[in-house]
Amino acid sequence: MTAFAAFLDDKVERYIELRRSLGYAFNKQAGTLRAFVRYVERSQLGAPATRTMALDFVLSFGGAADSRAVRHGVLRRFYEYLVVYDPQTEVLERKAFPRSRAIPPRILSEAELTSLIDACSFISPGNPLRGRTMATLIGLLASTGLRSGEVVSLDRGDVDLTNGVVLVRKTKFRKDRLIPVHPTTQAALRRYVRERDTVFPRPKGEAFFLSSRGCRLSATGLQSNFAKARKLAGRDNGLCDRTISGTGSR
């Protein structure tokens, strides 16, 4: 390893340790920074860390513009840390890789939410559990404000229908949190549990929401079924996969 790559490697590991000590998981960011060290070593680059070095590294990856913006942002913050140890480190521009404008989530009206949930029963007439899974999941998202990734990650032991709470594990800053569930949502969850356990009396795992194969419902499966429900409800325009939020209780 070259002297500069060894210097970067040491500072990267110290920086990762620092960010994790502050409560961040910092897994993907750590992967980006370690890949940067390998890039510097492979390219036999010397000090200092420059804008061109960072740009060339980011451009060496394929993928969408947002992915490049994220990698560049990780490097930019690391460069701000690195300048303490090497004052010749160049400052990276914030907008070198502008991110595309994200579609903001929109709160659904009661009518939109009702039509969306009703449409779930037509997603797969030959497999009623698929529609029940989506209807219950969308109702839970709408009534609690949980993220879709958090819901598909729920295990059976995380959903306490006796006390009416849902345990969401290892959220931001790797903390757990309890979410209260409205009585009407509890009733819907109980109906789902009865139907789920009738179809799959011997579950393949601990997942609360199941796919048509009896495994944990994946994020891809959720997005696919949500798109079908949108289309069936006549809500295909103006709603995106991030628009699984709402008001009221189900």
C-alpha positions in Angstrom: 0.0 0.0 0.0 1.3 3.4 -0.9 2.0 6.0 1.8 -1.0 8.1 0.9 -3.3 5.1 0.7 -2.1 4.0 4.1 -2.7 7.5 5.5 -6.2 7.5 4.0 -7.0 4.0 5.3 -6.1 5.0 8.8 -8.2 8.2 8.7 -11.1 6.4 7.1 -11.2 3.8 9.9 -11.0 6.5 12.5 -13.8 8.5 10.8 -16.0 5.4 10.6 -15.4 4.8 14.3 -16.3 8.4 15.2 -19.5 8.4 13.2 -20.6 5.1 14.8 -19.8 6.4 18.3 -22.3 9.2 17.5 -25.1 6.6 17.0 -25.0 6.2 13.2 -25.0 2.7 11.6 -22.8 4.1 8.9 -22.6 0.8 6.9 -23.1 2.0 3.3 -21.0 5.1 3.9 -18.2 3.0 5.3 -18.3 0.8 2.2 -18.0 3.9 0.0 -15.0 5.3 1.9 -13.2 2.0 2.0 -13.8 1.7 -1.8 -12.3 5.1 -2.1 -9.1 4.0 -0.4 -8.9 0.9 -2.7 -9.3 3.3 -5.7 -6.5 5.5 -4.5 -4.2 2.5 -4.0 -5.1 0.9 -7.3 -4.6 4.2 -9.2 -1.3 4.9 -7.3 -2.5 8.4 -6.4 -0.5 10.7 -4.1 -1.4 13.3 -1.6 -3.3 15.6 -1.2 -7.0 14.5 -1.5 -8.3 16.6 -4.4 -11.6 17.4 -6.1 -10.5 15.6 -9.2 -9.7 12.5 -7.2 -13.1 12.5 -5.7 -14.9 13.2 -9.0 -13.0 10.5 -10.8 -13.8 8.0 -8.1 -17.5 8.8 -8.1 -17.7 8.6 -11.9 -15.9 5.2 -11.9 -19.3 3.8 -10.7 -22.3 3.3 -12.8 -25.8 3.9 -11.6 -28.3 6.7 -11.3 -27.4 10.4 -10.7 -28.7 10.2 -7.1 -26.3 7.3 -6.3 -23.4 9.5 -7.5 -24.6 12.4 -5.5 -24.8 10.2 -2.4 -21.2 8.9 -2.8 -19.9 12.4 -3.4 -21.7 13.6 -0.3 -20.1 10.9 1.8 -16.7 11.9 0.4 -17.4 15.6 0.9 -18.1 15.1 4.6 -15.0 12.9 5.0 -12.8 15.5 3.3 -14.1 18.1 5.9 -12.8 15.7 8.5 -9.6 14.9 6.6 -8.5 18.6 6.3 -7.8 18.6 10.0 -5.0 16.1 9.4 -3.9 17.5 6.0 -4.6 21.2 5.4 -3.9 20.7 1.7 -7.1 18.6 1.3 -9.4 20.4 -1.2 -13.0 21.3 -0.3 -15.5 19.5 -2.4 -18.4 21.3 -4.0 -21.8 20.6 -2.5 -23.6 20.6 -5.9 -21.0 18.8 -8.0 -23.6 16.0 -8.4 -27.0 17.5 -7.9 -29.7 15.1 -6.9 -32.8 14.7 -8.9 -35.9 16.3 -7.4 -37.7 13.6 -5.4 -41.4 13.3 -5.6 -42.7 14.4 -2.1 -45.0 12.0 -0.3 -48.7 13.1 -0.2 -51.3 12.5 2.5 -54.2 10.6 1.1 -57.7 11.7 1.6 -60.2 9.3 3.2 -61.8 8.6 -0.2 -58.4 7.8 -1.8 -57.4 5.6 1.0 -60.7 3.7 1.1 -60.6 3.1 -2.7 -57.0 2.0 -2.5 -57.7 -0.5 0.3 -60.9 -1.8 -1.4 -58.9 -2.3 -4.6 -56.5 -4.7 -2.9 -59.1 -7.5 -2.9 -58.9 -7.5 -6.7 -55.1 -7.7 -6.9 -55.1 -11.5 -7.0 -58.6 -13.1 -7.0 -57.0 -16.6 -7.0 -55.0 -15.8 -3.9 -57.2 -13.8 -1.5 -54.4 -13.6 1.2 -52.3 -11.4 -1.1 -55.0 -8.8 -1.2 -55.7 -9.1 2.5 -52.0 -8.6 3.2 -51.8 -5.4 1.1 -55.1 -4.0 2.5 -54.0 -4.6 6.1 -50.5 -3.3 5.4 -51.7 -0.1 3.8 -54.1 0.5 6.6 -51.3 0.1 9.2 -49.1 2.5 7.3 -51.9 5.0 7.0 -52.9 4.9 10.6 -49.4 4.9 12.2 -47.1 6.8 9.9 -44.7 3.9 9.8 -42.3 3.6 6.8 -43.0 0.8 4.3 -39.6 -0.8 5.0 -40.3 -0.8 8.7 -43.7 -2.6 8.2 -42.3 -5.4 6.0 -39.6 -5.9 8.6 -42.1 -6.6 11.4 -41.9 -10.0 13.1 -44.9 -11.6 14.8 -43.5 -10.9 18.2 -43.3 -7.2 17.3 -47.1 -6.8 16.9 -48.8 -6.8 20.4 -52.5 -7.0 19.7 -53.3 -7.4 23.4 -51.8 -4.0 24.4 -52.2 -2.4 21.0 -48.6 -1.5 20.2 -46.1 -2.3 17.5 -42.4 -2.5 18.2 -40.2 -1.1 15.5 -36.7 -2.3 15.9 -33.4 -0.6 15.1 -34.7 2.5 13.5 -32.7 5.7 13.0 -29.7 5.8 15.4 -30.3 2.1 16.0 -33.0 2.6 18.5 -36.3 0.7 19.1 -39.6 2.5 19.4 -43.1 1.6 20.3 -46.0 2.7 18.1 -49.6 2.8 19.5 -52.2 1.2 17.3 -55.8 2.4 17.0 -58.5 -0.1 18.0 -59.9 -0.3 14.5 -56.4 -1.0 13.2 -56.0 -3.7 15.9 -59.2 -5.3 14.7 -58.0 -5.3 11.1 -54.7 -6.9 12.2 -56.5 -9.6 14.1 -58.6 -10.5 11.0 -55.4 -10.6 9.0 -53.7 -12.9 11.5 -56.6 -15.3 11.5 -56.6 -15.5 7.7 -52.8 -15.7 7.5 -52.6 -18.5 10.0 -55.3 -20.5 8.2 -53.5 -20.3 4.9 -50.1 -20.9 6.5 -50.5 -22.8 9.7 -46.8 -23.6 9.7 -44.9 -20.4 8.9 -41.5 -20.5 7.3 -40.2 -17.7 9.5 -41.2 -15.0 12.0 -42.5 -12.4 9.6 -45.8 -10.8 10.3 -46.7 -9.9 6.7 -46.4 -12.9 4.3 -46.0 -13.2 0.6 -48.1 -15.6 -1.4 -45.4 -18.2 -0.8 -45.5 -17.9 2.9 -42.2 -16.0 3.2 -41.7 -12.4 4.4 -43.2 -9.9 2.0 -40.3 -8.2 0.3 -40.0 -4.5 -0.5 -40.2 -5.4 -4.2 -43.4 -7.4 -3.6 -44.9 -4.5 -1.7 -44.1 -2.0 -4.5 -45.5 -4.3 -7.2 -48.7 -5.0 -5.4 -49.1 -1.3 -4.4 -48.8 -0.4 -8.1 -51.5 -2.9 -9.0 -53.8 -1.5 -6.3 -53.2 2.0 -7.5 -54.2 1.1 -11.0 -57.3 -0.9 -9.9 -58.4 2.0 -7.8 -57.9 4.5 -10.7 -55.2 6.3 -8.7 -52.3 5.5 -11.0 -51.7 9.1 -11.8 -50.5 11.3 -8.9 -49.6 8.6 -6.5 -46.1 7.0 -6.2 -44.7 4.3 -4.0 -43.8 6.9 -1.4 -47.5 7.8 -1.1 -48.4 5.1 1.4 -49.4 7.5 4.2 -52.6 8.9 5.2 -55.0 10.1 7.9 -57.6 8.3 10.0 -57.6 4.8 11.2 -58.2 1.4 9.7 
